[in-house]
Amino acid sequence: MKWNDKILLRLSSGKNEIDEVIEKLRRIAVLDKTEICNCLRSLVKSSSGALCCTLDASVVRKILFGKKLRFLCKIDSKRSCAGCCDNFTKSPNDLGEKYRSRKEAFRDLVRRPEDLSAYGKHVREAEQSYTQCPFVSFIDEDNCSVGCLLHPLSRINRGNDYRNYGKYGAPLCSAYVCSAIKTLERAPAESRLVFLYLMEYTDDWYHYSRLFSPSVTHSCHRGLVEILLSAWNKCSTRPVPGTIIS
């Protein structure tokens, strides 16, 4: 039995209030088992009233009490999001292979800003895709963090903003805020606490990006954050306080 199956079995064994949440989450076709388990574990942990968290204390404080949450695009070396710039209905293996290839091509082809257009053309021709921006890639040596190769905060750009070479341009990219973050900025403390633990359990670039990516849900253009919190809020009962799944 796989790890995720064990977690689901443990959560659903004799706990009616958890069974209701599991049933609602299983009806959401776009969720995989990892996402269902992460959501359930975060709901149970938040209902315990515990505030302990492995995330940085400043991040915890901002999530619980902050008014602007745009910093959530990248909070540490594991949790980074490219959800607004790519299609996260694809598998982590497919996206990972694409991002590794892009990083290598960028390293080989780009020596100065004038090379960026040639790089973009190379990627589009190699991938035969014109739907997403070609500058989304792994941005670290260990291929654990995703992001924009043109962003001014990227260490290779030294503060220079090259996003006008991308598909959408610097003005649109800098102004864009995904609907998931807007929802969290309006959310009450209870929902923010659930999200805090959801982030804690979502510790890889793929599933973290899917929390925010509107591509995951197609027609309704919402990230999984909104769908998961909606499923939780519609439940008639809540997990029993004091039950923590570690």
Secondary structure, 3 states (H helix, E strand, C coil): CCHHHHHHHHHHCCCHHHHHHHHHHHCCCCCCHHHHHHHHHHHHHHHCCCCCCCCCHHHHHHHHHCCCCHHHHECCCCCECCCCCCCCCCCHHHHHHHHHHHHHHHHHHCCCHHHHHHHHHHHHHHHCCCCCCCCEEECCCCCCCEEECCCCCCCCCCCCCCHHHCCCCHHHHHHCCCHHHHHHHHCCHHHHHHHHHHHHHCCCHHHHHHHHCHHHHHHHCCCHHHHHHHHHHCCCCCCCCCCCCC
